[in-house]
Amino acid sequence: HGHATEVCKIRAWTAIRGERHFSCHMYFNYQFHLEGVPADASILAIRNEHLIDDWNSAEHYVGGEKEIIPPDKANTTIKVLNKSDKDEADKNLSEKSTRIVCKELCNEIVSYKTILRRALNLNYLEVERSIEELRNTCGKYADYEEGDCPVPMPDIREKLINTRGYEDVVMEGSYTLNKDKLENLMHPKRVNEEEEAKELMDDDGYALPYSA
């Protein structure tokens, strides 16, 4: 918005790029989830705009029924509820604003396409269909690959370390980053860690909320 404060503008840019944690959905973005799994990990994808088809294909891929959700039952089986009241003016972006957002989301679009291409339950035509849908909204940015975007792909190694539970590193990294705000250490290491973890079927080394 042309009359937004500088603080608001900075928050908007850093949020949409996933640089600062104002919104979980934007901070833990496609790049975060893509780089948070091994390079050879098997990925299944469910696209919101093709929810029923993708849900069925993912279910079938892992050995379930081919059409666990019958297409004619889609509206009664999965209901989409939006509990947040929104002003009609907030639901649409102008063409100018859309171009700006698409430009800033360029690297996210690259990560999104990578996820689709790696998804074992999507075929080539389904992936191309999604890219074509991107073209309708974001034009040229739908065809950009890594290295083509106006800014380089962000280095999110520190974000991954500090948020995905790598115990030996995250404890030190998080504590160093937040030590002035902490009253005490979080997630104390167990005395009999391996035995308790085995008993609780918990392999992350952290005390669970229901642990004795």
C-alpha positions as CSV (number, residue, x, y, z in Angstrom):
1,H,0.0,0.0,0.0
2,G,1.4,3.4,-0.9
3,H,0.7,4.8,2.5
4,A,2.2,2.0,4.5
5,T,4.8,2.8,7.1
6,E,8.4,1.8,6.6
7,V,8.1,-0.7,9.4
8,C,5.1,-2.3,7.7
9,K,6.9,-2.4,4.4
10,I,10.0,-4.1,5.9
11,R,7.8,-6.6,7.7
12,A,6.0,-7.4,4.5
13,W,9.2,-7.9,2.4
14,T,11.0,-10.0,5.1
15,A,7.8,-12.1,5.7
16,I,7.2,-12.9,2.1
17,R,10.8,-13.9,1.6
18,G,10.7,-16.1,4.7
19,E,13.5,-14.2,6.4
20,R,11.6,-13.2,9.6
21,H,9.0,-15.2,11.5
22,F,5.8,-13.1,11.4
23,S,3.7,-15.9,9.9
24,C,4.4,-19.6,10.2
25,H,3.1,-20.3,6.7
26,M,5.5,-17.9,5.1
27,Y,8.5,-18.5,7.4
28,F,8.3,-22.3,7.0
29,N,7.9,-22.1,3.3
30,Y,8.5,-24.4,0.3
31,Q,12.2,-23.9,0.4
32,F,12.3,-24.8,4.1
33,H,10.4,-28.0,3.6
34,L,12.3,-29.0,0.5
35,E,15.8,-28.4,2.0
36,G,14.7,-30.0,5.3
37,V,14.5,-33.5,3.8
38,P,17.3,-35.6,2.3
39,A,18.1,-35.0,-1.3
40,D,17.0,-38.6,-2.1
41,A,13.9,-38.6,0.0
42,S,10.6,-39.8,-1.5
43,I,8.1,-36.9,-1.8
44,L,4.3,-37.0,-2.2
45,A,2.5,-33.8,-3.0
46,I,-1.0,-32.6,-2.5
47,R,-1.9,-29.4,-4.3
48,N,-4.7,-27.5,-2.7
49,E,-6.2,-26.6,-6.0
50,H,-6.3,-30.3,-7.0
51,L,-6.9,-31.6,-3.5
52,I,-9.1,-34.6,-4.3
53,D,-7.0,-35.9,-7.2
54,D,-3.8,-35.6,-5.4
55,W,-5.1,-37.0,-2.1
56,N,-6.3,-40.1,-4.1
57,S,-3.1,-40.5,-6.0
58,A,-1.0,-40.2,-2.8
59,E,-3.2,-42.8,-1.0
60,H,-3.0,-45.1,-4.0
61,Y,0.8,-44.7,-4.2
62,V,1.2,-46.0,-0.6
63,G,-1.0,-49.0,-1.2
64,G,-4.5,-47.6,-0.5
65,E,-7.6,-47.5,-2.6
66,K,-7.4,-45.9,-6.0
67,E,-10.2,-43.5,-5.2
68,I,-10.4,-43.3,-1.5
69,I,-12.4,-40.1,-1.9
70,P,-14.9,-40.5,-4.7
71,P,-14.9,-37.4,-6.9
72,D,-18.7,-37.0,-6.6
73,K,-18.3,-37.0,-2.8
74,A,-15.6,-34.4,-2.6
75,N,-17.7,-31.5,-1.3
76,T,-19.1,-33.7,1.5
77,T,-16.0,-35.6,2.4
78,I,-13.5,-32.7,2.8
79,K,-15.0,-29.4,3.8
80,V,-12.9,-26.3,3.6
81,L,-13.8,-23.9,6.4
82,N,-12.3,-20.4,6.6
83,K,-13.1,-19.2,10.1
84,S,-11.4,-15.8,9.5
85,D,-13.6,-13.0,8.4
86,K,-12.0,-11.0,5.7
87,D,-12.8,-7.8,4.0
88,E,-13.6,-8.2,0.3
89,A,-11.0,-5.7,-0.5
90,D,-8.3,-7.9,1.1
91,K,-9.1,-10.9,-1.1
92,N,-7.8,-9.5,-4.4
93,L,-4.5,-8.0,-5.5
94,S,-4.2,-5.5,-8.3
95,E,-2.2,-6.5,-11.3
96,K,0.6,-4.2,-10.2
97,S,0.7,-5.8,-6.7
98,T,0.5,-9.3,-8.2
99,R,3.6,-8.6,-10.3
100,I,5.5,-7.3,-7.3
101,V,4.5,-10.4,-5.2
102,C,5.4,-12.8,-8.0
103,K,8.8,-11.2,-8.3
104,E,9.4,-11.5,-4.6
105,L,8.2,-15.1,-4.6
106,C,10.4,-16.1,-7.5
107,N,12.6,-18.4,-5.5
108,E,9.6,-19.9,-3.8
109,I,8.1,-20.7,-7.2
110,V,11.4,-22.5,-8.1
111,S,11.2,-24.5,-4.9
112,Y,7.5,-25.3,-5.5
113,K,8.2,-26.6,-9.0
114,T,11.1,-28.7,-7.6
115,I,8.7,-30.3,-5.1
116,L,6.1,-31.0,-7.9
117,R,8.8,-32.6,-10.1
118,R,10.0,-34.8,-7.3
119,A,6.5,-35.8,-6.2
120,L,6.0,-39.5,-6.9
121,N,2.3,-39.3,-7.2
122,L,2.3,-36.6,-9.9
123,N,3.0,-37.2,-13.5
124,Y,4.5,-34.9,-16.1
125,L,1.2,-33.6,-17.4
126,E,0.0,-32.8,-13.9
127,V,3.2,-30.9,-13.1
128,E,2.9,-29.0,-16.4
129,R,-0.7,-28.1,-15.6
130,S,0.4,-26.5,-12.3
131,I,3.1,-24.6,-14.1
132,E,0.6,-23.3,-16.6
133,E,-1.6,-22.2,-13.8
134,L,1.4,-20.3,-12.4
135,R,1.9,-18.6,-15.8
136,N,-1.6,-17.3,-15.7
137,T,-0.9,-15.6,-12.4
138,C,2.8,-14.8,-12.4
139,G,3.8,-14.8,-16.1
140,K,7.5,-15.1,-16.8
141,Y,8.4,-16.1,-13.2
142,A,6.6,-19.4,-13.6
143,D,9.4,-20.4,-16.0
144,Y,12.3,-19.2,-14.0
145,E,14.7,-21.8,-12.6
146,E,17.2,-21.5,-9.8
147,G,19.7,-18.7,-10.7
148,D,17.2,-16.9,-12.9
149,C,15.5,-14.9,-10.1
150,P,16.3,-11.3,-9.3
151,V,17.9,-12.4,-6.0
152,P,19.9,-15.6,-5.3
153,M,18.2,-18.5,-3.5
154,P,18.4,-17.7,0.2
155,D,20.9,-19.7,2.4
156,I,18.6,-21.2,5.1
157,R,21.1,-23.5,6.8
158,E,20.9,-21.6,10.1
159,K,17.1,-21.6,9.9
160,L,17.0,-25.3,9.4
161,I,19.5,-25.9,12.3
162,N,17.6,-23.7,14.7
163,T,14.1,-25.1,14.0
164,R,14.2,-28.8,12.9
165,G,15.5,-30.3,16.1
166,Y,19.1,-31.3,15.4
167,E,19.8,-31.8,19.1
168,D,23.6,-31.3,19.3
169,V,23.5,-28.2,17.2
170,V,20.1,-26.7,17.8
171,M,20.5,-26.5,21.5
172,E,23.7,-24.4,21.2
173,G,22.5,-22.4,18.2
174,S,19.1,-21.6,19.7
175,Y,20.5,-20.8,23.1
176,T,23.2,-18.5,21.6
177,L,20.5,-16.7,19.5
178,N,18.0,-16.3,22.3
179,K,20.0,-16.5,25.5
180,D,19.1,-12.9,26.6
181,K,15.4,-13.9,26.4
182,L,15.6,-17.2,28.1
183,E,15.1,-17.7,31.9
184,N,16.2,-21.3,31.8
185,L,17.3,-23.9,29.3
186,M,14.6,-25.6,27.2
187,H,14.4,-29.3,26.6
188,P,17.0,-30.5,29.2
189,K,18.9,-33.6,28.2
190,R,17.7,-36.8,29.8
191,V,19.9,-38.7,32.2
192,N,19.0,-42.0,30.8
193,E,18.2,-40.7,27.3
194,E,18.5,-43.8,25.2
195,E,16.5,-46.0,27.6
196,E,13.7,-43.4,28.0
197,A,13.6,-42.7,24.3
198,K,13.2,-46.4,23.5
199,E,10.5,-46.8,26.0
200,L,8.6,-43.8,24.7
201,M,9.3,-44.6,21.1
202,D,10.8,-41.1,20.9
203,D,14.0,-40.6,18.9
204,D,14.6,-36.9,19.2
205,G,16.2,-36.8,22.6
206,Y,13.7,-34.3,24.0
207,A,11.4,-34.8,26.9
208,L,7.8,-35.2,25.7
209,P,4.9,-33.3,27.3
210,Y,3.5,-36.5,28.7
211,S,6.9,-37.9,29.9
212,A,7.1,-38.7,33.6
